[in-house]
């Protein structure tokens, strides 16, 4: 009995959700992909620089 109540209430809540339009969903997806790519490039750059610093430090010790 409780599981049916749960699902009925879940469906009721989903009816109150304001779903984005197709254009909004596409625009927000593009923004998300662009931001993710920018962050990946930034972290890649930081990783490269730190890698070069570690290589330099290791070459000085040997």
Buried (B, 14 or more C-beta within 10 A) or exposed (E): EEEEEEEEEEEEEEEEEEEEEEEEEEEEEEEEEEEEEEEEEEEEEEEEEEEEEEEEEEEEEE
